[in-house]
Amino acid sequence: MIYNITTHTFIASIKEKIRLAQYEALKEVNTQLIKLYWEIGKDISERQGESWGESIVSVLSKELQKEFPGISGFSERNLWLMTKFYNEYQNVEFLQPLVAEISWTKHITIMSKCKDNQERRFYIMSTKNFGWTKNVLIHK
């Protein structure tokens, strides 16, 4: 088959639609993952308030890893990060709508480097607006 300009343009437009759909799907997956991590952090935080203690995180981690062997992200460390994420952002109204805007690894970086909520907001917004990678975020 001989490609002409029209065929080439048509194929390019289809490829672009596929890329856009893939990007939108990844954004939705990230949004749902961040919501899940928020809810898990909230649940752990609330259970600790009911005097469950720290051992529940270890038990939960083992149970989740056993139940979902192909899914990473349920280590004890990550469960503690989810709890920190919820605890540090739950009462900050201007941060809550932003939590799903960037990836989990970028949130971890921001939480570890920024102690002030305004600073966190700045880095979340900058990461979203300028498409900063984790390495760029660390450098900034």
Sequence and secondary structure as in RCSB ss.txt:
>XXXX:A:sequence
MIYNITTHTFIASIKEKIRLAQYEALKEVNTQLIKLYWEIGKDISERQGESWGESIVSVLSKELQKEFPGISGFS
ERNLWLMTKFYNEYQNVEFLQPLVAEISWTKHITIMSKCKDNQERRFYIMSTKNFGWTKNVLIHK
>XXXX:A:secstr
    HHHHHHHHHHHHHHHHHHHHHHHHHHHHHHHHHHHHHHHHHHHHHTT  THHHHHHHHHHHHHSTT    S
HHHHHHHHHHHHHHTT TTTGGGGGGS HHHHHHHHHH  SHHHHHHHHHHHHHHT  HHHHHH 
